[in-house]
Amino acid sequence: MPAGTAPRPAISPIGPGAADREQASKVSYEQVADTGSSSTRRTRLARRPGPALRPFVQMLWAVDDLSTGILSDRRVHVLPTGQMHLVFRLGEGRLRLFSEEDDGRGEIAGDALIGGARDRYYAREISGLQCSVGVQLYPGAAEALFGVPAGEFTGRHTPLDEVWGRQVAIIREPLVGGK
């Protein structure tokens, strides 16, 4: 293992066994407080990647408010994980990102983002129905997937089309069609 590289947690392969199939397709409901302070249900799916992605991807995930039909309008703090992520937003709702607590304007995020590793929180405001899919990336995956070192993305969100160009629309189109 190269110096400075954190060890990866052991991930057992998803095989044909019933227990693995059950774990791979497990859906959970995350409780989210909205601005009216009532509770809503959000569908959240997380699973381990298939063998081809395991060297790069720690976890695949999806969030779906479209299935519940519950409108979101909330601002939340997102704690740092020290990991990069790649997100495709598929819903029509707006996502606004804020770098500081007193940032009153924020920045509207695009439909495909690279989230760099962070050492401090950021805030996000979600309005409308949300549907997103994404991956948490292992250290070292950035250069293989994006052609640049992870340090280029640290502490910020980067529109994926700045890195992959028009290929993003080609990748995103079937995802939107399948929601």
OpenMM code with the backbone's topology and positions (N, CA, C; nanometers):
from openmm import Vec3, app, unit

residues = "MET PRO ALA GLY THR ALA PRO ARG PRO ALA ILE SER PRO ILE GLY PRO GLY ALA ALA ASP ARG GLU GLN ALA SER LYS VAL SER TYR GLU GLN VAL ALA ASP THR GLY SER SER SER THR ARG ARG THR ARG LEU ALA ARG ARG PRO GLY PRO ALA LEU ARG PRO PHE VAL GLN MET LEU TRP ALA VAL ASP ASP LEU SER THR GLY ILE LEU SER ASP ARG ARG VAL HIS VAL LEU PRO THR GLY GLN MET HIS LEU VAL PHE ARG LEU GLY GLU GLY ARG LEU ARG LEU PHE SER GLU GLU ASP ASP GLY ARG GLY GLU ILE ALA GLY ASP ALA LEU ILE GLY GLY ALA ARG ASP ARG TYR TYR ALA ARG GLU ILE SER GLY LEU GLN CYS SER VAL GLY VAL GLN LEU TYR PRO GLY ALA ALA GLU ALA LEU PHE GLY VAL PRO ALA GLY GLU PHE THR GLY ARG HIS THR PRO LEU ASP GLU VAL TRP GLY ARG GLN VAL ALA ILE ILE ARG GLU PRO LEU VAL GLY GLY LYS".split()
positions = [
    Vec3(0.0853, -0.1171, 0.0000),
    Vec3(0.0000, 0.0000, 0.0000),
    Vec3(0.0901, 0.1236, 0.0000),
    Vec3(0.0671, 0.2215, -0.0909),
    Vec3(0.1493, 0.3408, -0.0969),
    Vec3(0.1406, 0.4212, 0.0317),
    Vec3(0.2499, 0.4905, 0.0644),
    Vec3(0.2529, 0.5750, 0.1836),
    Vec3(0.1433, 0.6805, 0.1754),
    Vec3(0.0772, 0.7060, 0.2873),
    Vec3(-0.0271, 0.8078, 0.2922),
    Vec3(-0.1629, 0.7614, 0.2449),
    Vec3(-0.1723, 0.6352, 0.2044),
    Vec3(-0.3001, 0.5825, 0.1572),
    Vec3(-0.3687, 0.5093, 0.2716),
    Vec3(-0.4905, 0.5443, 0.2996),
    Vec3(-0.5663, 0.4793, 0.4062),
    Vec3(-0.6069, 0.3403, 0.3605),
    Vec3(-0.6051, 0.2424, 0.4531),
    Vec3(-0.6493, 0.1093, 0.4132),
    Vec3(-0.7980, 0.1095, 0.3802),
    Vec3(-0.8353, 0.0318, 0.2816),
    Vec3(-0.9758, 0.0200, 0.2430),
    Vec3(-1.0432, -0.0821, 0.3326),
    Vec3(-1.1670, -0.0559, 0.3707),
    Vec3(-1.2378, -0.1572, 0.4493),
    Vec3(-1.2623, -0.2813, 0.3638),
    Vec3(-1.2630, -0.3951, 0.4284),
    Vec3(-1.2886, -0.5187, 0.3555),
    Vec3(-1.4320, -0.5200, 0.3059),
    Vec3(-1.4503, -0.5533, 0.1813),
    Vec3(-1.5843, -0.5618, 0.1229),
    Vec3(-1.5991, -0.7005, 0.0656),
    Vec3(-1.6950, -0.7736, 0.1188),
    Vec3(-1.7168, -0.9075, 0.0651),
    Vec3(-1.7964, -0.8964, -0.0639),
    Vec3(-1.7675, -0.9807, -0.1604),
    Vec3(-1.8383, -0.9721, -0.2880),
    Vec3(-1.9858, -1.0074, -0.2731),
    Vec3(-2.0661, -0.9465, -0.3580),
    Vec3(-2.2075, -0.9799, -0.3609),
    Vec3(-2.2207, -1.1022, -0.4500),
    Vec3(-2.2507, -1.2132, -0.3897),
    Vec3(-2.2595, -1.3387, -0.4626),
    Vec3(-2.4033, -1.3812, -0.4831),
    Vec3(-2.4215, -1.5036, -0.5260),
    Vec3(-2.5560, -1.5519, -0.5550),
    Vec3(-2.6355, -1.5883, -0.4300),
    Vec3(-2.5730, -1.5807, -0.3100),
    Vec3(-2.6419, -1.6187, -0.1872),
    Vec3(-2.7587, -1.5272, -0.1543),
    Vec3(-2.8600, -1.5822, -0.0891),
    Vec3(-2.9809, -1.5061, -0.0548),
    Vec3(-2.9489, -1.3893, 0.0372),
    Vec3(-2.8593, -1.4090, 0.1331),
    Vec3(-2.8258, -1.3010, 0.2262),
    Vec3(-2.7629, -1.1833, 0.1526),
    Vec3(-2.6761, -1.2116, 0.0566),
    Vec3(-2.6139, -1.1041, -0.0206),
    Vec3(-2.7158, -1.0316, -0.1072),
    Vec3(-2.8076, -1.1061, -0.1712),
    Vec3(-2.9113, -1.0420, -0.2534),
    Vec3(-2.9999, -0.9530, -0.1677),
    Vec3(-3.0350, -1.0006, -0.0481),
    Vec3(-3.1195, -0.9223, 0.0416),
    Vec3(-3.0476, -0.7944, 0.0824),
    Vec3(-2.9205, -0.8040, 0.1198),
    Vec3(-2.8442, -0.6860, 0.1612),
    Vec3(-2.8276, -0.5890, 0.0452),
    Vec3(-2.8024, -0.6396, -0.0745),
    Vec3(-2.7787, -0.5547, -0.1904),
    Vec3(-2.9024, -0.4757, -0.2303),
    Vec3(-3.0196, -0.5273, -0.2024),
    Vec3(-3.1409, -0.4578, -0.2456),
    Vec3(-3.2157, -0.3923, -0.1304),
    Vec3(-3.1525, -0.3808, -0.0155),
    Vec3(-3.2190, -0.3251, 0.1012),
    Vec3(-3.2516, -0.1770, 0.0800),
    Vec3(-3.3733, -0.1409, 0.1077),
    Vec3(-3.4182, -0.0027, 0.0989),
    Vec3(-3.4498, 0.0443, 0.2389),
    Vec3(-3.4027, 0.1620, 0.2730),
    Vec3(-3.4344, 0.2173, 0.4041),
    Vec3(-3.5087, 0.3481, 0.3863),
    Vec3(-3.5764, 0.3903, 0.4895),
    Vec3(-3.6466, 0.5177, 0.4877),
    Vec3(-3.5794, 0.6087, 0.5874),
    Vec3(-3.5319, 0.7218, 0.5378),
    Vec3(-3.4606, 0.8174, 0.6206),
    Vec3(-3.5619, 0.9216, 0.6683),
    Vec3(-3.5636, 0.9489, 0.7964),
    Vec3(-3.6527, 1.0511, 0.8494),
    Vec3(-3.5888, 1.1879, 0.8288),
    Vec3(-3.6620, 1.2782, 0.7679),
    Vec3(-3.6117, 1.4114, 0.7379),
    Vec3(-3.7127, 1.5125, 0.7889),
    Vec3(-3.6654, 1.6117, 0.8628),
    Vec3(-3.7557, 1.7173, 0.9082),
    Vec3(-3.7600, 1.8252, 0.8015),
    Vec3(-3.8801, 1.8651, 0.7617),
    Vec3(-3.8900, 1.9710, 0.6626),
    Vec3(-3.9083, 2.1049, 0.7322),
    Vec3(-3.9224, 2.2124, 0.6537),
    Vec3(-3.9310, 2.3456, 0.7129),
    Vec3(-4.0550, 2.3635, 0.7982),
    Vec3(-4.1580, 2.2845, 0.7771),
    Vec3(-4.2783, 2.2911, 0.8594),
    Vec3(-4.2634, 2.2076, 0.9856),
    Vec3(-4.1480, 2.1511, 1.0075),
    Vec3(-4.1090, 2.0677, 1.1211),
    Vec3(-4.1947, 1.9423, 1.1381),
    Vec3(-4.2570, 1.8962, 1.0317),
    Vec3(-4.3224, 1.7657, 1.0357),
    Vec3(-4.2263, 1.6637, 0.9759),
    Vec3(-4.2460, 1.5378, 1.0042),
    Vec3(-4.1563, 1.4350, 0.9513),
    Vec3(-4.2063, 1.3855, 0.8165),
    Vec3(-4.1124, 1.3562, 0.7293),
    Vec3(-4.1450, 1.3001, 0.5991),
    Vec3(-4.0585, 1.1770, 0.5781),
    Vec3(-4.0979, 1.0925, 0.4857),
    Vec3(-4.0193, 0.9735, 0.4549),
    Vec3(-3.9483, 0.9927, 0.3226),
    Vec3(-3.8233, 0.9545, 0.3214),
    Vec3(-3.7421, 0.9631, 0.2004),
    Vec3(-3.6861, 0.8246, 0.1737),
    Vec3(-3.6993, 0.7781, 0.0517),
    Vec3(-3.6454, 0.6481, 0.0158),
    Vec3(-3.4957, 0.6635, -0.0111),
    Vec3(-3.4156, 0.5796, 0.0551),
    Vec3(-3.2709, 0.5827, 0.0368),
    Vec3(-3.2218, 0.4392, 0.0217),
    Vec3(-3.1469, 0.4153, -0.0844),
    Vec3(-3.0918, 0.2837, -0.1133),
    Vec3(-2.9400, 0.2962, -0.1145),
    Vec3(-2.8729, 0.2023, -0.0510),
    Vec3(-2.7262, 0.1987, -0.0547),
    Vec3(-2.6845, 0.0533, -0.0754),
    Vec3(-2.5821, 0.0337, -0.1564),
    Vec3(-2.5337, -0.1020, -0.1809),
    Vec3(-2.3870, -0.0992, -0.2191),
    Vec3(-2.3246, -0.2134, -0.2062),
    Vec3(-2.1851, -0.2293, -0.2475),
    Vec3(-2.1789, -0.2375, -0.3992),
    Vec3(-2.0693, -0.1932, -0.4579),
    Vec3(-2.0570, -0.2004, -0.6045),
    Vec3(-2.0231, -0.3416, -0.6509),
    Vec3(-2.0441, -0.3632, -0.7791),
    Vec3(-2.0040, -0.4890, -0.8413),
    Vec3(-1.8526, -0.4964, -0.8531),
    Vec3(-1.7993, -0.6119, -0.8876),
    Vec3(-1.6543, -0.6335, -0.8900),
    Vec3(-1.5763, -0.5331, -0.9749),
    Vec3(-1.6279, -0.4928, -1.0897),
    Vec3(-1.5533, -0.4024, -1.1772),
    Vec3(-1.5322, -0.2640, -1.1145),
    Vec3(-1.6249, -0.2220, -1.0289),
    Vec3(-1.6150, -0.0886, -0.9676),
    Vec3(-1.5457, -0.0881, -0.8319),
    Vec3(-1.5292, -0.2030, -0.7702),
    Vec3(-1.4768, -0.2086, -0.6332),
    Vec3(-1.3413, -0.1421, -0.6123),
    Vec3(-1.2509, -0.1405, -0.7081),
    Vec3(-1.1244, -0.0698, -0.6825),
    Vec3(-1.1418, 0.0820, -0.6680),
    Vec3(-1.2529, 0.1357, -0.7165),
    Vec3(-1.2736, 0.2802, -0.7197),
    Vec3(-1.3880, 0.3275, -0.6318),
    Vec3(-1.4919, 0.2463, -0.6187),
    Vec3(-1.6174, 0.2874, -0.5555),
    Vec3(-1.6401, 0.2108, -0.4256),
    Vec3(-1.6598, 0.2857, -0.3182),
    Vec3(-1.6888, 0.2232, -0.1900),
    Vec3(-1.8368, 0.1884, -0.1770),
    Vec3(-1.9245, 0.2800, -0.2219),
    Vec3(-2.0680, 0.2605, -0.2028),
    Vec3(-2.1454, 0.3279, -0.3149),
    Vec3(-2.2476, 0.2591, -0.3655),
    Vec3(-2.3446, 0.3176, -0.4581),
    Vec3(-2.4658, 0.3567, -0.3742),
    Vec3(-2.5306, 0.4665, -0.4072),
    Vec3(-2.6476, 0.5080, -0.3303),
    Vec3(-2.7489, 0.5781, -0.4213),
    Vec3(-2.8710, 0.5846, -0.3739),
    Vec3(-2.9775, 0.6565, -0.4444),
    Vec3(-3.0726, 0.7144, -0.3400),
    Vec3(-3.1259, 0.8313, -0.3690),
    Vec3(-3.2257, 0.8972, -0.2850),
    Vec3(-3.3423, 0.9318, -0.3754),
    Vec3(-3.4639, 0.9017, -0.3287),
    Vec3(-3.5810, 0.9232, -0.4130),
    Vec3(-3.6966, 0.9812, -0.3329),
    Vec3(-3.7249, 1.1099, -0.3534),
    Vec3(-3.8443, 1.1725, -0.2975),
    Vec3(-3.9607, 1.1580, -0.3951),
    Vec3(-3.9308, 1.1256, -0.5216),
    Vec3(-4.0362, 1.1149, -0.6227),
    Vec3(-4.1343, 1.0030, -0.5873),
    Vec3(-4.0830, 0.8960, -0.5273),
    Vec3(-4.1705, 0.7840, -0.4938),
    Vec3(-4.2656, 0.8179, -0.3803),
    Vec3(-4.2285, 0.9122, -0.2943),
    Vec3(-4.3158, 0.9494, -0.1832),
    Vec3(-4.4057, 1.0665, -0.2202),
    Vec3(-4.3643, 1.1446, -0.3218),
    Vec3(-4.4427, 1.2609, -0.3623),
    Vec3(-4.4378, 1.3749, -0.2627),
    Vec3(-4.3430, 1.3715, -0.1704),
    Vec3(-4.3329, 1.4741, -0.0668),
    Vec3(-4.2359, 1.5817, -0.1131),
    Vec3(-4.2823, 1.7045, -0.1166),
    Vec3(-4.1969, 1.8164, -0.1554),
    Vec3(-4.1000, 1.8501, -0.0433),
    Vec3(-3.9763, 1.8764, -0.0800),
    Vec3(-3.8749, 1.9130, 0.0169),
    Vec3(-3.8454, 2.0615, 0.0044),
    Vec3(-3.8148, 2.1233, 0.1125),
    Vec3(-3.7685, 2.2622, 0.1131),
    Vec3(-3.6972, 2.2819, 0.2450),
    Vec3(-3.5721, 2.2446, 0.2487),
    Vec3(-3.4992, 2.2473, 0.3737),
    Vec3(-3.3518, 2.2780, 0.3511),
    Vec3(-3.2897, 2.3375, 0.4523),
    Vec3(-3.1469, 2.3655, 0.4500),
    Vec3(-3.0828, 2.2822, 0.5589),
    Vec3(-2.9831, 2.2041, 0.5219),
    Vec3(-2.9172, 2.1147, 0.6170),
    Vec3(-2.7663, 2.1302, 0.6070),
    Vec3(-2.6987, 2.1000, 0.7173),
    Vec3(-2.5528, 2.0945, 0.7175),
    Vec3(-2.5102, 1.9542, 0.6787),
    Vec3(-2.4115, 1.9448, 0.5925),
    Vec3(-2.3563, 1.8167, 0.5516),
    Vec3(-2.2184, 1.8055, 0.6144),
    Vec3(-2.2019, 1.7056, 0.7000),
    Vec3(-2.0755, 1.6881, 0.7706),
    Vec3(-1.9693, 1.6314, 0.6774),
    Vec3(-1.8432, 1.6673, 0.7005),
    Vec3(-1.7368, 1.6155, 0.6137),
    Vec3(-1.7135, 1.4663, 0.6372),
    Vec3(-1.6856, 1.3955, 0.5300),
    Vec3(-1.6527, 1.2525, 0.5405),
    Vec3(-1.5079, 1.2266, 0.5016),
    Vec3(-1.4439, 1.3250, 0.4396),
    Vec3(-1.3088, 1.3037, 0.3900),
    Vec3(-1.3063, 1.2243, 0.2604),
    Vec3(-1.4232, 1.1961, 0.2031),
    Vec3(-1.4310, 1.1180, 0.0802),
    Vec3(-1.4858, 1.2020, -0.0341),
    Vec3(-1.4479, 1.1622, -0.1538),
    Vec3(-1.5045, 1.2230, -0.2743),
    Vec3(-1.6314, 1.1483, -0.3111),
    Vec3(-1.7192, 1.2175, -0.3825),
    Vec3(-1.8376, 1.1517, -0.4336),
    Vec3(-1.8711, 1.2064, -0.5718),
    Vec3(-1.9476, 1.1276, -0.6436),
    Vec3(-1.9955, 1.1625, -0.7771),
    Vec3(-2.1464, 1.1496, -0.7729),
    Vec3(-2.2192, 1.2535, -0.8146),
    Vec3(-2.3645, 1.2561, -0.8023),
    Vec3(-2.4289, 1.2947, -0.9349),
    Vec3(-2.5340, 1.2217, -0.9710),
    Vec3(-2.6211, 1.2595, -1.0820),
    Vec3(-2.7564, 1.2926, -1.0216),
    Vec3(-2.8009, 1.4170, -1.0362),
    Vec3(-2.9314, 1.4613, -0.9888),
    Vec3(-3.0318, 1.4376, -1.1013),
    Vec3(-3.1398, 1.3659, -1.0717),
    Vec3(-3.2345, 1.3252, -1.1747),
    Vec3(-3.3700, 1.3934, -1.1607),
    Vec3(-3.3982, 1.4493, -1.0454),
    Vec3(-3.5260, 1.5151, -1.0218),
    Vec3(-3.5257, 1.6576, -1.0755),
    Vec3(-3.6401, 1.7203, -1.0668),
    Vec3(-3.6536, 1.8575, -1.1163),
    Vec3(-3.6316, 1.9609, -1.0071),
    Vec3(-3.6178, 1.9162, -0.8828),
    Vec3(-3.5969, 2.0084, -0.7718),
    Vec3(-3.4629, 2.0788, -0.7818),
    Vec3(-3.4542, 2.1905, -0.7146),
    Vec3(-3.3325, 2.2725, -0.7166),
    Vec3(-3.2451, 2.2381, -0.5961),
    Vec3(-3.1149, 2.2355, -0.6165),
    Vec3(-3.0174, 2.2157, -0.5101),
    Vec3(-2.9280, 2.3380, -0.5061),
    Vec3(-2.9229, 2.4017, -0.3899),
    Vec3(-2.8372, 2.5192, -0.3713),
    Vec3(-2.7339, 2.4847, -0.2647),
    Vec3(-2.6076, 2.5163, -0.2908),
    Vec3(-2.4976, 2.4862, -0.1997),
    Vec3(-2.4450, 2.6151, -0.1371),
    Vec3(-2.4121, 2.6080, -0.0085),
    Vec3(-2.3619, 2.7228, 0.0670),
    Vec3(-2.2292, 2.6855, 0.1317),
    Vec3(-2.1282, 2.7702, 0.1163),
    Vec3(-1.9972, 2.7393, 0.1725),
    Vec3(-1.9822, 2.7875, 0.3160),
    Vec3(-2.0566, 2.8884, 0.3550),
    Vec3(-2.0471, 2.9455, 0.4896),
    Vec3(-2.1861, 2.9606, 0.5497),
    Vec3(-2.1944, 2.9622, 0.6811),
    Vec3(-2.3223, 2.9764, 0.7501),
    Vec3(-2.3933, 3.1065, 0.7135),
    Vec3(-2.3172, 3.2143, 0.6993),
    Vec3(-2.3782, 3.3445, 0.6700),
    Vec3(-2.3926, 3.3720, 0.5201),
    Vec3(-2.3678, 3.2704, 0.4377),
    Vec3(-2.3856, 3.2833, 0.2932),
    Vec3(-2.5354, 3.2834, 0.2641),
    Vec3(-2.5887, 3.3970, 0.2256),
    Vec3(-2.7309, 3.4092, 0.1993),
    Vec3(-2.7713, 3.3737, 0.0572),
    Vec3(-2.6770, 3.3678, -0.0339),
    Vec3(-2.7090, 3.3424, -0.1740),
    Vec3(-2.6842, 3.1986, -0.2163),
    Vec3(-2.5713, 3.1459, -0.1778),
    Vec3(-2.5349, 3.0118, -0.2209),
    Vec3(-2.5126, 3.0054, -0.3705),
    Vec3(-2.5047, 2.8849, -0.4209),
    Vec3(-2.4829, 2.8628, -0.5640),
    Vec3(-2.5695, 2.7440, -0.6066),
    Vec3(-2.6424, 2.7610, -0.7157),
    Vec3(-2.7259, 2.6522, -0.7651),
    Vec3(-2.6354, 2.5484, -0.8295),
    Vec3(-2.6543, 2.4236, -0.7847),
    Vec3(-2.5713, 2.3140, -0.8332),
    Vec3(-2.6275, 2.2595, -0.9635),
    Vec3(-2.5411, 2.2029, -1.0433),
    Vec3(-2.5816, 2.1421, -1.1692),
    Vec3(-2.6417, 2.0039, -1.1483),
    Vec3(-2.6634, 1.9332, -1.2575),
    Vec3(-2.7272, 1.8018, -1.2525),
    Vec3(-2.6286, 1.6869, -1.2357),
    Vec3(-2.4997, 1.7150, -1.2502),
    Vec3(-2.3970, 1.6127, -1.2301),
    Vec3(-2.2773, 1.6808, -1.1652),
    Vec3(-2.2361, 1.6292, -1.0493),
    Vec3(-2.1327, 1.6957, -0.9690),
    Vec3(-2.0282, 1.5978, -0.9193),
    Vec3(-1.9072, 1.6506, -0.9028),
    Vec3(-1.8021, 1.5819, -0.8292),
    Vec3(-1.7899, 1.6568, -0.6976),
    Vec3(-1.8075, 1.5861, -0.5886),
    Vec3(-1.7901, 1.6465, -0.4564),
    Vec3(-1.6535, 1.6093, -0.4045),
    Vec3(-1.5676, 1.7089, -0.3873),
    Vec3(-1.4339, 1.6829, -0.3370),
    Vec3(-1.4344, 1.6518, -0.1884),
    Vec3(-1.3288, 1.5869, -0.1430),
    Vec3(-1.3146, 1.5597, 0.0002),
    Vec3(-1.3120, 1.6923, 0.0753),
    Vec3(-1.3730, 1.6948, 0.1917),
    Vec3(-1.3820, 1.8176, 0.2716),
    Vec3(-1.3357, 1.7902, 0.4134),
    Vec3(-1.2861, 1.8961, 0.4754),
    Vec3(-1.2488, 1.8850, 0.6157),
    Vec3(-1.3402, 1.9701, 0.7041),
    Vec3(-1.4444, 2.0276, 0.6439),
    Vec3(-1.5439, 2.1046, 0.7192),
    Vec3(-1.6798, 2.0906, 0.6513),
    Vec3(-1.7834, 2.1243, 0.7246),
    Vec3(-1.9178, 2.1075, 0.6718),
    Vec3(-1.9482, 2.2098, 0.5626),
    Vec3(-2.0524, 2.1829, 0.4877),
    Vec3(-2.1137, 2.2815, 0.3989),
    Vec3(-2.2639, 2.2690, 0.4189),
    Vec3(-2.3389, 2.3640, 0.3703),
    Vec3(-2.4848, 2.3588, 0.3815),
    Vec3(-2.5434, 2.3416, 0.2424),
    Vec3(-2.6559, 2.2716, 0.2380),
    Vec3(-2.7283, 2.2564, 0.1119),
    Vec3(-2.8753, 2.2826, 0.1394),
    Vec3(-2.9396, 2.3364, 0.0397),
    Vec3(-3.0829, 2.3628, 0.0480),
    Vec3(-3.1474, 2.2910, -0.0691),
    Vec3(-3.2434, 2.2077, -0.0378),
    Vec3(-3.3113, 2.1285, -0.1394),
    Vec3(-3.4542, 2.1786, -0.1497),
    Vec3(-3.4970, 2.2105, -0.2694),
    Vec3(-3.6344, 2.2546, -0.2922),
    Vec3(-3.6979, 2.1667, -0.3983),
    Vec3(-3.8148, 2.1161, -0.3695),
    Vec3(-3.8862, 2.0338, -0.4657),
    Vec3(-3.8562, 1.8865, -0.4496),
    Vec3(-3.9098, 1.8079, -0.5397),
    Vec3(-3.8881, 1.6633, -0.5374),
    Vec3(-3.7469, 1.6310, -0.5837),
    Vec3(-3.6789, 1.5452, -0.5094),
    Vec3(-3.5413, 1.5098, -0.5401),
    Vec3(-3.5306, 1.3628, -0.5781),
    Vec3(-3.4445, 1.3360, -0.6715),
    Vec3(-3.4080, 1.2001, -0.7086),
    Vec3(-3.2623, 1.2079, -0.7530),
    Vec3(-3.1756, 1.1357, -0.6839),
    Vec3(-3.0320, 1.1406, -0.7144),
    Vec3(-2.9716, 1.0021, -0.7007),
    Vec3(-2.8673, 0.9777, -0.7793),
    Vec3(-2.7866, 0.8571, -0.7648),
    Vec3(-2.6414, 0.9015, -0.7567),
    Vec3(-2.5626, 0.8253, -0.6827),
    Vec3(-2.4233, 0.8643, -0.6688),
    Vec3(-2.3376, 0.7523, -0.6158),
    Vec3(-2.2096, 0.7833, -0.6047),
    Vec3(-2.1122, 0.6895, -0.5510),
    Vec3(-2.0179, 0.7628, -0.4568),
    Vec3(-1.9742, 0.6904, -0.3532),
    Vec3(-1.8647, 0.7378, -0.2683),
    Vec3(-1.7390, 0.6730, -0.3241),
    Vec3(-1.6378, 0.7548, -0.3480),
    Vec3(-1.5163, 0.7059, -0.4121),
    Vec3(-1.4061, 0.6786, -0.3106),
    Vec3(-1.3239, 0.5797, -0.3404),
    Vec3(-1.2056, 0.5520, -0.2583),
    Vec3(-1.0976, 0.6551, -0.2886),
    Vec3(-1.0066, 0.6772, -0.1927),
    Vec3(-0.8901, 0.7598, -0.2227),
    Vec3(-0.8147, 0.6998, -0.3421),
    Vec3(-0.7681, 0.7841, -0.4309),
    Vec3(-0.6953, 0.7379, -0.5486),
    Vec3(-0.7828, 0.7174, -0.6708),
    Vec3(-0.9136, 0.7170, -0.6540),
    Vec3(-1.0031, 0.6933, -0.7671),
    Vec3(-1.0121, 0.8137, -0.8599),
    Vec3(-0.9902, 0.9336, -0.8081),
    Vec3(-1.0086, 1.0555, -0.8888),
    Vec3(-0.9213, 1.0557, -1.0130),
    Vec3(-0.7964, 1.0230, -0.9984),
    Vec3(-0.7073, 1.0276, -1.1145),
    Vec3(-0.7489, 0.9257, -1.2202),
    Vec3(-0.7902, 0.8070, -1.1762),
    Vec3(-0.8329, 0.7044, -1.2710),
    Vec3(-0.9632, 0.7425, -1.3415),
    Vec3(-1.0575, 0.8012, -1.2684),
    Vec3(-1.1888, 0.8321, -1.3256),
    Vec3(-1.1959, 0.9674, -1.3950),
    Vec3(-1.1231, 1.0653, -1.3426),
    Vec3(-1.1356, 1.2021, -1.3932),
    Vec3(-1.0095, 1.2556, -1.4611),
    Vec3(-0.8993, 1.1816, -1.4499),
    Vec3(-0.7759, 1.2228, -1.5162),
    Vec3(-0.6975, 1.3313, -1.4450),
    Vec3(-0.7381, 1.3662, -1.3249),
    Vec3(-0.6663, 1.4670, -1.2447),
    Vec3(-0.6609, 1.4195, -1.1002),
    Vec3(-0.5616, 1.4653, -1.0239),
    Vec3(-0.5518, 1.4238, -0.8834),
    Vec3(-0.6698, 1.4758, -0.8007),
    Vec3(-0.7016, 1.4044, -0.6943),
    Vec3(-0.8128, 1.4401, -0.6060),
    Vec3(-0.7993, 1.5811, -0.5497),
    Vec3(-0.6760, 1.6279, -0.5301),
    Vec3(-0.6541, 1.7618, -0.4757),
    Vec3(-0.7188, 1.8718, -0.5582),
    Vec3(-0.7410, 1.8471, -0.6865),
    Vec3(-0.8066, 1.9464, -0.7727),
    Vec3(-0.9522, 1.9696, -0.7332),
    Vec3(-1.0106, 1.8754, -0.6598),
    Vec3(-1.1525, 1.8842, -0.6233),
    Vec3(-1.1746, 1.9111, -0.4747),
    Vec3(-1.0683, 1.9136, -0.3976),
    Vec3(-1.0795, 1.9251, -0.2525),
    Vec3(-1.1573, 2.0483, -0.2095),
    Vec3(-1.2527, 2.0261, -0.1190),
    Vec3(-1.3257, 2.1351, -0.0562),
    Vec3(-1.4292, 2.2044, -0.1425),
    Vec3(-1.4673, 2.1446, -0.2544),
    Vec3(-1.5645, 2.2126, -0.3413),
    Vec3(-1.6433, 2.1105, -0.4229),
    Vec3(-1.7477, 2.1603, -0.4864),
    Vec3(-1.8259, 2.0816, -0.5821),
    Vec3(-1.7890, 2.1311, -0.7217),
    Vec3(-1.7618, 2.0376, -0.8106),
    Vec3(-1.7226, 2.0698, -0.9471),
    Vec3(-1.8252, 2.0110, -1.0426),
    Vec3(-1.8794, 2.0915, -1.1340),
    Vec3(-1.9702, 2.0347, -1.2344),
    Vec3(-1.8963, 1.9272, -1.3152),
    Vec3(-1.9561, 1.8112, -1.3263),
    Vec3(-1.8918, 1.6993, -1.3948),
    Vec3(-1.8655, 1.7303, -1.5415),
    Vec3(-1.9489, 1.8137, -1.6029),
    Vec3(-1.9258, 1.8446, -1.7448),
    Vec3(-1.7990, 1.9267, -1.7664),
    Vec3(-1.7454, 1.9899, -1.6617),
    Vec3(-1.6158, 2.0586, -1.6747),
    Vec3(-1.5021, 1.9586, -1.6920),
    Vec3(-1.5246, 1.8355, -1.6513),
    Vec3(-1.4219, 1.7318, -1.6594),
    Vec3(-1.4494, 1.6364, -1.7754),
    Vec3(-1.5747, 1.5906, -1.7905),
    Vec3(-1.6091, 1.4922, -1.8917),
    Vec3(-1.6791, 1.5512, -2.0129),
    Vec3(-1.7096, 1.6788, -2.0115),
    Vec3(-1.7711, 1.7429, -2.1277),
    Vec3(-1.9090, 1.6884, -2.1604),
    Vec3(-1.9366, 1.6763, -2.2898),
    Vec3(-2.0697, 1.6354, -2.3368),
    Vec3(-2.1040, 1.4912, -2.3017),
    Vec3(-2.0068, 1.4127, -2.2617),
    Vec3(-2.0335, 1.2737, -2.2225),
    Vec3(-2.1296, 1.2666, -2.1031),
    Vec3(-2.1319, 1.3705, -2.0211),
    Vec3(-2.2191, 1.3715, -1.9040),
    Vec3(-2.3656, 1.3604, -1.9452),
    Vec3(-2.4063, 1.4358, -2.0463),
    Vec3(-2.5452, 1.4301, -2.0923),
    Vec3(-2.5785, 1.2914, -2.1464),
    Vec3(-2.4840, 1.2272, -2.2136),
    Vec3(-2.5053, 1.0931, -2.2679),
    Vec3(-2.5229, 0.9917, -2.1553),
    Vec3(-2.4444, 1.0077, -2.0482),
    Vec3(-2.4537, 0.9169, -1.9326),
    Vec3(-2.5828, 0.9437, -1.8546),
    Vec3(-2.6173, 1.0697, -1.8368),
    Vec3(-2.7313, 1.1078, -1.7519),
    Vec3(-2.8665, 1.0751, -1.8172),
    Vec3(-2.8757, 1.0846, -1.9474),
    Vec3(-3.0032, 1.0667, -2.0169),
    Vec3(-3.0753, 0.9354, -1.9827),
    Vec3(-3.0091, 0.8195, -1.9902),
    Vec3(-3.0815, 0.6962, -1.9556),
    Vec3(-3.1148, 0.6877, -1.8063),
    Vec3(-3.0353, 0.7535, -1.7218),
    Vec3(-3.0666, 0.7554, -1.5791),
    Vec3(-3.1964, 0.8319, -1.5543),
    Vec3(-3.2125, 0.9448, -1.6199),
    Vec3(-3.3343, 1.0254, -1.6046),
    Vec3(-3.4538, 0.9487, -1.6594),
    Vec3(-3.4350, 0.8801, -1.7704),
    Vec3(-3.5434, 0.8031, -1.8313),
    Vec3(-3.5889, 0.6860, -1.7459),
    Vec3(-3.5008, 0.6367, -1.6576),
    Vec3(-3.5344, 0.5213, -1.5779),
    Vec3(-3.5865, 0.5521, -1.4392),
    Vec3(-3.6049, 0.6802, -1.4062),
    Vec3(-3.6453, 0.7126, -1.2689),
    Vec3(-3.7836, 0.6771, -1.2356),
] * unit.nanometer
topology = app.Topology()
chain = topology.addChain("A")
for resn in residues:
    res = topology.addResidue(resn, chain)
    for name in ("N", "CA", "C"):
        topology.addAtom(name, app.Element.getBySymbol(name[0]), res)
